[in-house]
């Protein structure tokens, strides 16, 4: 497998990726409002089914609020495990009259996709899923283990992570886990994309770096983000 093969696969599926992302962005999963609770659930089911479709083991983890999608592909004992976090809920879109196009009618203008959640955070974690999909399609496997948590209460400050994560890994097991939230810049693109994350995952320097990294204590409570 070469990066050229992966990039070509990504380019050839570009239109499908956009269609799929539009499907997710069209769901008004505003967790702040109780009348959108069904929409938040639809977004969770979309993410769950998509994870399964691309070849990941996936299930819902109940939290007492909106469910967390837990997905993984961990078939390499002893190799590093990358933990990817995202959220499928979005902030309210008001005042909608200030939008050039409706916030839940995804629209492409001059090469950019506009909708609520197109960047934070549906578009963000969607690129990770597409990168995993293309590597599995081209190579048939991932070079490391991957776990994914996608929650639905980020925007109403529902705190599910402590009820989901279970026991914190210790010692050598803890050092094999690396939390991944934001994508570094790559020469091919200045924005997060399947291309950039696929390059990140298949880089030998990434693999060696993950083997040396020890994560912070994931069980510690994080301060509220304004």
Protein Blocks (a to p, Z undefined) as FASTA:
>chain_A
ZZklmmmmmmmmmmmmmmmmmmmmmpccbfkbmklmmmmmmmmmmmmmmmmmnopacddd
dehiacdddddddfbghiacddddddfbdcdfbdfklpfbdfklccdeehiacdehklmm
mlmmmmmmmmmmmmmmmnopafbdcdddddfklmnopafklmmnmpadehjllmmpccdf
bdcddfkbcbdcfklmmmmmmpmklmmmmmmpccddfkbccdddZZ
